[in-house]
Amino acid sequence: MVALSKVLGVIILARNGDRYSYYQNPFTYEASNTETTALGEAESHSVGALVRNTYLNSQSPSYIEGVRSDLVDNSEVKVRVKAGVEGSVVFDSAIAFLQGLYPPNPNNKIVLANETTIVAPLGGYQYVPVETVEPGNDRSLESWTDCPNFQKRIKEFYSSADFKAKAQDAQPFFKSVKDYVFGRPTSLENAWNIFDFVNTQLIHNKTYAYRLPPTFIEQARHWANYHEAGIFSDKEINGIGNIAGRTLLHTILSSLELISFNGNPLQFMLIETTYQPFISFIHQTGILAGRPDLFGIPDYASAIAIELRRGSPPDVRDFLRIKFRNGTSYGFEDVHVFGHHADIPLTEFIYRAENAAITSNRQWKQVCGVSGSSHFQTLGLQVPLPEGTNFFACFGAIFAVFGTLFIIMKSVKKVRAERRSLRLRGEEVSQVGCANYGTISRPRPEMRMAKGASKHVSEPFNVLDAAAESFDMGDQMCPDMEIEYIPEQPRWFI
């Protein structure tokens, strides 16, 4: 094993903390809204405090050399937060994480011209900028919803011989758990929703916890692990089942480029997300070969740390050390990728991962089989007018000119606003007009049915300066849904 002298920077992939249950469509993964809990915020805060003690403590062997640890330097820290189907849960977890990472400090103050000293609220609370990543215009953190080819992959998984055999094996459990899920479909296709409901009630509902038979939560987790691992993984690193990890890889590779570049101040990247990218990343990189216990859904507040380390002479190459923490039960443990039993050279990791990465929204469309054209392309469309309509033609021409100028001005303003954002390159995903895009709106009580090759990262590309165009996805963003059950309320009590 190469002796490593210093940590140049770290990327943290963190899962949200505890929340109330919510429903995910087994065929499209659209979902209802949910809410975070005080437990979830405490879990995420504890992870942030652990990360602080690991990477911002000068006495730690994993201390990031040169990083400012007392007061946050916003040029050194970047935070990206998934803002998708589950509502504000991930954002709340990110804020709690950052409170643990950079706790209030009385030195967070300012002296005014009249010599008055003002300390920030709450004893010096530190405000860290957060970039929310909405799937309506950036697919890097939620790439699996509204993706036709991924939905096709889900149906193929459900029709596979292995799934049908497992469904037969699972029948005794789903028959016995029926009285404890209050009308939810008890089938292997709905395994995630069954587990999530049982797990949530077991945590928050004392009466339910007293009544739930032994082993039911373990069996529910077992079948949910099988279900989610089958959905969010693939035999090939660039398979459609790994789409959650493929867009994540681009963010990871781009961030590693910025951290390793001596002229860039970035040293810490937090990616706050849900469980799906964890499953894909662990499968894609071969971590399961050495850690089969990581199969399936990671616990709340789990985290993956990707450390960029520089070797000691004579080997001064950059290496990656990857660590995992499952929930809040223990600290970070080393895991190994791509068949290695120690740290992996950065160049090898890039070589193995870059061809699987989805680097732009345009490429995401191609991988998902989404059709649509940019609305900018329609501005040059000419429709012949019949004779005798010169007045209307002139009026239309003037309107088109001003409309074009207005769109250009809005686009320039938008590009300037986004220059600081770390995002997938290429066209923005949508200007959708679908109601409740990306989520399932809360239904009426009587409602039960609904219609059923990338650039090498060593090339000089700064993703923080990547501008994006936009296009209209049209009806592709509102696919017909399979038959589904939608609970009336996100919480259930007995």
C-alpha positions as CSV (number, residue, x, y, z in Angstrom):
1,M,0.0,0.0,0.0
2,V,1.3,3.4,-0.9
3,A,2.1,5.7,2.0
4,L,0.0,8.8,1.6
5,S,1.0,12.1,3.0
6,K,-1.9,14.5,2.7
7,V,-5.6,14.8,1.8
8,L,-6.2,17.3,-0.9
9,G,-10.0,17.3,-0.6
10,V,-13.0,15.1,-0.1
11,I,-16.4,14.5,-1.8
12,I,-19.2,13.4,0.6
13,L,-22.3,11.6,-0.8
14,A,-24.9,11.7,2.0
15,R,-28.4,10.2,2.3
16,N,-31.2,12.2,3.9
17,G,-32.1,11.5,7.5
18,D,-35.3,10.0,8.9
19,R,-38.6,11.2,7.5
20,Y,-42.3,10.2,7.4
21,S,-43.3,7.5,4.9
22,Y,-44.1,8.4,1.3
23,Y,-45.3,6.5,-1.7
24,Q,-43.2,5.7,-4.8
25,N,-44.9,4.4,-8.0
26,P,-43.3,0.9,-8.6
27,F,-43.3,1.5,-12.4
28,T,-42.3,5.2,-12.7
29,Y,-40.8,6.1,-9.3
30,E,-42.9,9.3,-9.2
31,A,-43.8,9.9,-5.6
32,S,-45.9,11.7,-3.0
33,N,-44.6,14.4,-0.8
34,T,-43.2,13.8,2.7
35,E,-41.7,15.6,5.6
36,T,-38.5,15.4,7.6
37,T,-38.5,14.7,11.4
38,A,-36.5,15.9,14.3
39,L,-34.8,12.5,14.4
40,G,-33.8,12.9,10.8
41,E,-32.3,16.3,11.4
42,A,-30.4,15.0,14.4
43,E,-29.0,12.1,12.3
44,S,-27.8,14.4,9.6
45,H,-26.3,16.8,12.1
46,S,-24.3,13.9,13.7
47,V,-23.0,12.9,10.3
48,G,-21.9,16.5,9.7
49,A,-20.2,16.6,13.1
50,L,-18.4,13.3,12.3
51,V,-17.2,14.6,8.9
52,R,-16.0,17.8,10.6
53,N,-14.0,15.8,13.2
54,T,-12.6,13.7,10.4
55,Y,-11.6,16.2,7.8
56,L,-11.6,19.7,9.4
57,N,-9.8,18.7,12.6
58,S,-6.1,19.4,12.3
59,Q,-5.3,16.5,14.7
60,S,-7.1,14.0,12.4
61,P,-5.0,11.8,10.0
62,S,-7.5,12.7,7.3
63,Y,-7.3,16.4,7.8
64,I,-7.7,18.4,4.6
65,E,-4.5,20.3,4.3
66,G,-5.0,24.1,4.3
67,V,-8.8,24.1,4.6
68,R,-10.3,26.7,6.9
69,S,-12.1,25.0,9.7
70,D,-13.2,27.7,12.1
71,L,-15.3,29.9,9.7
72,V,-16.4,28.6,6.4
73,D,-14.7,29.8,3.3
74,N,-17.3,29.5,0.6
75,S,-14.7,29.3,-2.1
76,E,-13.5,26.0,-0.5
77,V,-16.9,24.4,0.0
78,K,-19.6,23.5,-2.5
79,V,-23.0,21.9,-1.7
80,R,-25.4,20.3,-4.1
81,V,-28.8,19.1,-2.9
82,K,-31.4,17.0,-4.6
83,A,-34.7,18.8,-4.9
84,G,-36.9,16.1,-6.4
85,V,-40.0,14.0,-5.8
86,E,-39.7,13.7,-2.0
87,G,-40.1,17.5,-1.3
88,S,-37.8,19.4,1.1
89,V,-36.6,16.3,3.1
90,V,-33.1,16.2,1.4
91,F,-32.7,20.0,1.7
92,D,-33.6,19.9,5.4
93,S,-31.0,17.1,5.9
94,A,-28.3,19.1,4.1
95,I,-28.9,22.1,6.3
96,A,-28.7,19.9,9.4
97,F,-25.5,18.3,8.0
98,L,-23.9,21.8,7.5
99,Q,-24.8,22.8,11.0
100,G,-22.7,19.9,12.3
101,L,-20.0,20.6,9.7
102,Y,-19.7,24.3,10.5
103,P,-21.3,24.9,13.9
104,P,-22.0,28.4,15.2
105,N,-18.9,30.4,16.0
106,P,-18.7,33.7,17.9
107,N,-16.0,34.8,15.6
108,N,-18.6,35.0,12.9
109,K,-18.9,38.7,13.4
110,I,-18.4,42.1,11.9
111,V,-17.3,45.5,13.2
112,L,-19.2,48.4,11.9
113,A,-17.9,51.9,11.1
114,N,-19.2,53.1,14.5
115,E,-17.1,50.4,16.2
116,T,-20.2,48.3,17.0
117,T,-19.5,44.5,16.9
118,I,-22.3,42.4,15.5
119,V,-22.2,38.6,16.0
120,A,-24.3,36.5,13.5
121,P,-27.6,35.1,15.0
122,L,-27.7,32.0,17.2
123,G,-24.2,32.6,18.6
124,G,-22.5,33.0,15.3
125,Y,-24.5,30.7,13.0
126,Q,-22.7,30.0,9.7
127,Y,-24.6,30.3,6.4
128,V,-23.3,28.0,3.8
129,P,-24.6,28.5,0.2
130,V,-26.6,25.5,-1.1
131,E,-27.4,24.7,-4.7
132,T,-30.7,22.9,-5.1
133,V,-30.8,20.6,-8.1
134,E,-34.3,20.4,-9.6
135,P,-34.9,17.6,-12.1
136,G,-36.9,20.0,-14.2
137,N,-33.6,21.6,-15.4
138,D,-30.7,19.5,-14.2
139,R,-30.8,15.7,-14.3
140,S,-27.6,15.0,-12.4
141,L,-29.2,14.0,-9.0
142,E,-32.6,12.6,-10.1
143,S,-32.0,10.9,-13.5
144,W,-34.4,7.9,-13.1
145,T,-37.8,9.7,-13.2
146,D,-39.5,10.5,-16.5
147,C,-37.0,8.3,-18.3
148,P,-38.8,5.9,-20.8
149,N,-35.9,3.5,-21.2
150,F,-35.5,3.2,-17.4
151,Q,-39.3,2.5,-17.1
152,K,-38.8,-0.2,-19.8
153,R,-36.0,-1.6,-17.8
154,I,-38.2,-1.8,-14.7
155,K,-40.9,-3.8,-16.6
156,E,-38.3,-6.1,-18.0
157,F,-37.1,-6.8,-14.4
158,Y,-40.6,-7.5,-13.2
159,S,-41.1,-10.0,-16.1
160,S,-37.8,-11.8,-15.6
161,A,-37.6,-15.4,-14.5
162,D,-35.7,-14.5,-11.4
163,F,-38.2,-11.9,-10.2
164,K,-41.1,-14.3,-10.8
165,A,-39.3,-17.0,-8.8
166,K,-38.6,-14.5,-6.0
167,A,-42.3,-13.4,-6.0
168,Q,-43.3,-17.0,-5.4
169,D,-40.9,-17.2,-2.5
170,A,-42.2,-13.9,-1.0
171,Q,-45.9,-14.9,-1.1
172,P,-46.0,-16.2,2.5
173,F,-44.6,-13.0,3.9
174,F,-46.8,-10.7,1.8
175,K,-49.9,-12.7,2.8
176,S,-49.1,-12.5,6.5
177,V,-48.2,-8.8,6.4
178,K,-51.4,-7.8,4.8
179,D,-53.1,-6.9,8.0
180,Y,-50.3,-4.5,9.0
181,V,-50.2,-2.3,5.8
182,F,-53.8,-1.1,5.7
183,G,-54.8,-1.8,2.2
184,R,-51.5,-1.3,0.4
185,P,-50.9,-3.9,-2.4
186,T,-48.9,-6.8,-1.0
187,S,-46.8,-7.9,-3.9
188,L,-43.1,-8.0,-4.7
189,E,-43.5,-5.1,-7.1
190,N,-44.6,-3.0,-4.2
191,A,-41.9,-4.2,-1.8
192,W,-40.3,-0.8,-1.3
193,N,-43.5,0.8,-0.3
194,I,-44.3,-2.1,2.1
195,F,-40.9,-1.8,3.8
196,D,-41.0,2.0,4.0
197,F,-44.4,2.0,5.6
198,V,-43.6,-0.7,8.1
199,N,-40.2,0.9,9.0
200,T,-41.7,4.3,9.4
201,Q,-44.5,3.1,11.7
202,L,-42.0,1.0,13.7
203,I,-40.0,4.1,14.4
204,H,-42.8,6.6,15.1
205,N,-45.9,4.7,16.2
206,K,-45.6,3.0,19.6
207,T,-48.9,1.1,19.3
208,Y,-47.9,-0.2,15.9
209,A,-44.4,-1.2,17.2
210,Y,-46.0,-3.2,20.0
211,R,-48.3,-5.1,17.6
212,L,-45.9,-5.8,14.7
213,P,-44.8,-9.5,14.9
214,P,-41.1,-10.4,15.2
215,T,-39.1,-10.7,12.0
216,F,-41.6,-8.7,9.9
217,I,-39.3,-5.7,9.6
218,E,-36.4,-8.0,8.6
219,Q,-38.4,-9.7,6.0
220,A,-39.8,-6.5,4.6
221,R,-36.2,-5.1,4.3
222,H,-35.0,-8.3,2.7
223,W,-37.5,-8.1,-0.1
224,A,-37.1,-4.3,-0.5
225,N,-33.3,-4.7,-0.8
226,Y,-33.8,-7.3,-3.5
227,H,-36.3,-5.0,-5.3
228,E,-34.3,-1.8,-5.2
229,A,-31.0,-3.5,-6.0
230,G,-32.6,-5.1,-9.0
231,I,-34.1,-1.7,-10.2
232,F,-31.1,0.5,-9.6
233,S,-28.2,-1.7,-10.8
234,D,-27.1,-3.3,-14.0
235,K,-24.7,-5.9,-15.1
236,E,-22.7,-3.3,-17.1
237,I,-21.4,-0.2,-15.6
238,N,-23.0,1.9,-18.3
239,G,-26.3,0.0,-18.3
240,I,-29.6,1.9,-18.0
241,G,-30.2,0.3,-14.6
242,N,-27.2,2.3,-13.3
243,I,-28.6,5.6,-14.5
244,A,-28.7,7.0,-11.0
245,G,-24.9,6.3,-10.6
246,R,-24.0,7.4,-14.1
247,T,-25.1,11.0,-13.7
248,L,-23.6,11.0,-10.2
249,L,-20.2,9.9,-11.7
250,H,-20.1,13.1,-13.8
251,T,-20.5,15.2,-10.7
252,I,-17.8,13.2,-8.9
253,L,-15.3,13.3,-11.8
254,S,-15.8,17.0,-12.4
255,S,-15.4,17.8,-8.7
256,L,-12.2,15.7,-8.5
257,E,-10.8,17.7,-11.4
258,L,-11.5,20.9,-9.5
259,I,-10.0,19.7,-6.2
260,S,-6.9,18.3,-7.9
261,F,-6.3,21.5,-9.9
262,N,-3.9,23.7,-7.8
263,G,-5.4,26.9,-9.1
264,N,-8.9,26.0,-7.8
265,P,-9.8,26.6,-4.1
266,L,-12.4,23.8,-3.9
267,Q,-11.6,21.3,-1.2
268,F,-14.9,20.0,0.1
269,M,-18.0,18.9,-1.9
270,L,-21.2,17.7,-0.3
271,I,-23.8,15.9,-2.4
272,E,-27.0,15.4,-0.4
273,T,-29.3,13.0,-2.0
274,T,-31.6,9.9,-1.6
275,Y,-30.7,6.2,-1.5
276,Q,-30.9,5.4,-5.2
277,P,-27.4,6.7,-6.3
278,F,-25.8,4.8,-3.4
279,I,-27.1,1.5,-4.8
280,S,-25.9,2.2,-8.3
281,F,-22.5,3.5,-7.2
282,I,-21.8,0.5,-5.0
283,H,-22.7,-1.9,-7.9
284,Q,-20.9,0.1,-10.6
285,T,-17.6,0.3,-8.8
286,G,-17.5,-3.3,-7.5
287,I,-17.7,-2.5,-3.8
288,L,-20.0,-5.4,-3.2
289,A,-17.3,-7.9,-4.1
290,G,-15.6,-7.1,-0.8
291,R,-18.6,-5.9,1.1
292,P,-21.6,-8.0,0.3
293,D,-23.3,-6.7,3.4
294,L,-23.8,-3.4,1.6
295,F,-26.3,-5.0,-0.8
296,G,-29.6,-3.0,-1.0
297,I,-30.9,0.1,0.6
298,P,-28.5,2.1,2.8
299,D,-29.8,3.4,6.2
300,Y,-30.9,6.9,6.8
301,A,-27.9,9.4,7.1
302,S,-25.5,7.0,5.4
303,A,-22.5,8.5,3.7
304,I,-19.8,7.7,1.2
305,A,-16.5,9.7,1.5
306,I,-14.3,9.9,-1.6
307,E,-10.9,11.3,-0.5
308,L,-8.4,12.7,-2.9
309,R,-4.9,12.0,-1.5
310,R,-1.4,12.8,-2.8
311,G,1.2,10.2,-2.5
312,S,4.6,10.6,-0.8
313,P,7.8,10.7,-2.8
314,P,8.9,9.0,-5.0
315,D,5.3,8.2,-6.1
316,V,3.6,11.6,-6.0
317,R,0.5,10.5,-8.0
318,D,-3.0,11.3,-6.7
319,F,-5.0,8.4,-5.2
320,L,-8.6,7.9,-4.1
321,R,-9.5,6.4,-0.8
322,I,-13.2,5.6,-0.5
323,K,-15.0,5.1,2.9
324,F,-18.6,4.2,3.8
325,R,-20.7,4.8,6.8
326,N,-24.0,2.9,7.0
327,G,-26.4,5.1,9.0
328,T,-25.3,6.4,12.4
329,S,-24.2,3.1,14.0
330,Y,-20.4,3.4,13.5
331,G,-17.7,5.5,11.9
332,F,-16.3,5.5,8.3
333,E,-14.8,2.2,7.1
334,D,-12.6,1.7,4.0
335,V,-14.2,0.1,1.0
336,H,-12.4,-0.7,-2.2
337,V,-13.4,-0.3,-5.8
338,F,-12.7,-2.0,-9.2
339,G,-11.0,-5.0,-7.6
340,H,-8.4,-3.1,-5.6
341,H,-7.6,-3.9,-2.0
342,A,-6.2,-0.5,-1.2
343,D,-6.4,3.0,-2.6
344,I,-6.9,3.4,-6.3
345,P,-4.9,5.7,-8.5
346,L,-7.0,8.7,-9.6
347,T,-6.1,8.1,-13.3
348,E,-7.3,4.5,-13.1
349,F,-10.6,5.5,-11.5
350,I,-11.2,8.1,-14.2
351,Y,-10.3,5.6,-16.9
352,R,-12.8,3.0,-15.6
353,A,-15.6,5.4,-14.8
354,E,-15.6,8.2,-17.4
355,N,-17.2,6.3,-20.3
356,A,-20.1,5.4,-18.1
357,A,-20.7,9.0,-16.9
358,I,-23.7,10.9,-18.4
359,T,-22.2,14.4,-18.8
360,S,-25.1,16.5,-20.0
361,N,-28.8,16.8,-20.1
362,R,-28.7,16.2,-23.8
363,Q,-26.9,12.9,-23.3
364,W,-29.4,12.0,-20.6
365,K,-32.2,12.5,-23.2
366,Q,-30.4,10.2,-25.6
367,V,-29.8,7.5,-22.9
368,C,-33.4,7.7,-21.8
369,G,-34.9,7.7,-25.3
370,V,-36.6,11.1,-24.7
371,S,-37.6,13.0,-27.8
372,G,-38.0,16.7,-28.0
373,S,-36.5,19.8,-29.6
374,S,-35.3,23.1,-28.2
375,H,-38.0,25.8,-28.3
376,F,-35.2,28.1,-29.6
377,Q,-35.2,26.0,-32.8
378,T,-38.8,27.0,-33.5
379,L,-38.1,30.7,-33.6
380,G,-37.0,30.5,-37.2
381,L,-40.0,28.6,-38.4
382,Q,-41.7,30.4,-41.2
383,V,-45.4,29.8,-42.0
384,P,-46.6,31.2,-45.3
385,L,-49.6,33.5,-45.0
386,P,-52.4,33.9,-47.5
387,E,-52.7,37.0,-49.6
388,G,-54.3,40.0,-48.1
389,T,-52.9,39.5,-44.6
390,N,-50.0,42.0,-44.8
391,F,-51.2,43.9,-41.7
392,F,-51.2,40.8,-39.6
393,A,-47.9,39.6,-41.2
394,C,-46.3,42.9,-40.2
395,F,-47.8,42.7,-36.7
396,G,-46.7,39.1,-36.3
397,A,-43.2,40.0,-37.5
398,I,-42.9,42.8,-35.0
399,F,-44.2,40.6,-32.2
400,A,-41.7,37.9,-33.2
401,V,-38.8,40.3,-33.1
402,F,-39.7,41.6,-29.6
403,G,-40.4,38.1,-28.5
404,T,-37.0,37.0,-29.7
405,L,-35.3,39.8,-27.9
406,F,-37.2,39.1,-24.7
407,I,-36.2,35.4,-24.8
408,I,-32.5,36.3,-25.6
409,M,-32.4,38.7,-22.6
410,K,-34.0,36.1,-20.3
411,S,-31.5,33.5,-21.5
412,V,-28.5,35.7,-21.0
413,K,-29.7,36.6,-17.5
414,K,-30.2,32.9,-16.7
415,V,-26.8,31.9,-18.0
416,R,-25.1,34.5,-15.9
417,A,-27.0,33.4,-12.8
418,E,-26.0,29.8,-13.4
419,R,-22.3,30.3,-14.0
420,R,-21.6,29.5,-10.4
421,S,-23.5,26.2,-10.4
422,L,-22.0,22.8,-10.7
423,R,-24.4,21.0,-13.1
424,L,-24.6,18.7,-16.1
425,R,-23.6,20.4,-19.3
426,G,-25.9,20.7,-22.3
427,E,-29.5,21.6,-22.7
428,E,-31.7,22.1,-19.7
429,V,-34.2,19.3,-19.3
430,S,-37.5,21.0,-19.5
431,Q,-39.8,24.0,-19.4
432,V,-42.6,21.6,-18.6
433,G,-46.1,22.7,-18.0
434,C,-47.2,19.5,-16.4
435,A,-49.0,20.0,-13.1
436,N,-47.1,18.6,-10.1
437,Y,-44.2,17.7,-12.3
438,G,-42.1,15.0,-10.8
439,T,-44.5,14.2,-8.0
440,I,-47.8,12.6,-7.3
441,S,-50.1,15.3,-6.0
442,R,-52.1,14.6,-2.9
443,P,-55.3,12.8,-4.1
444,R,-58.9,13.2,-3.2
445,P,-60.1,10.6,-0.6
446,E,-62.1,8.7,-3.2
447,M,-59.1,8.5,-5.6
448,R,-57.3,5.2,-5.9
449,M,-56.4,4.7,-9.5
450,A,-54.4,6.8,-12.0
451,K,-53.8,6.2,-15.7
452,G,-51.7,3.7,-16.1
453,A,-18.9,9.6,-24.8
454,S,-17.7,12.1,-22.4
455,K,-14.7,14.4,-22.2
456,H,-11.7,13.3,-20.1
457,V,-11.9,15.2,-16.9
458,S,-8.3,16.2,-17.1
459,E,-9.2,18.5,-20.1
460,P,-9.5,22.1,-19.1
461,F,-13.3,22.3,-18.5
462,N,-14.6,24.2,-15.5
463,V,-18.1,22.9,-14.8
464,L,-18.8,25.9,-12.6
465,D,-18.8,28.0,-15.8
466,A,-20.9,25.6,-17.9
467,A,-23.9,27.4,-19.4
468,A,-27.1,25.6,-20.3
469,E,-29.7,26.0,-23.0
470,S,-33.3,25.0,-22.5
471,F,-35.8,23.0,-24.5
472,D,-39.4,21.9,-24.3
473,M,-39.9,18.3,-23.5
474,G,-43.6,18.4,-24.4
475,D,-45.7,15.4,-23.5
476,Q,-42.7,13.2,-22.8
477,M,-42.5,14.6,-19.3
478,C,-46.0,13.5,-18.5
479,P,-46.0,9.7,-19.3
480,D,-49.0,7.6,-18.6
481,M,-48.7,5.9,-15.3
482,E,-49.3,2.3,-14.4
483,I,-52.2,1.3,-12.1
484,E,-51.2,2.3,-8.7
485,Y,-52.3,2.8,-5.1
486,I,-51.9,6.2,-3.6
487,P,-52.3,6.5,0.2
488,E,-54.6,9.3,1.3
489,Q,-52.1,10.6,3.9
490,P,-48.3,10.3,4.3
491,R,-48.7,9.2,8.0
492,W,-50.7,6.4,9.5
493,F,-51.5,5.8,13.1
494,I,-53.5,3.1,14.9
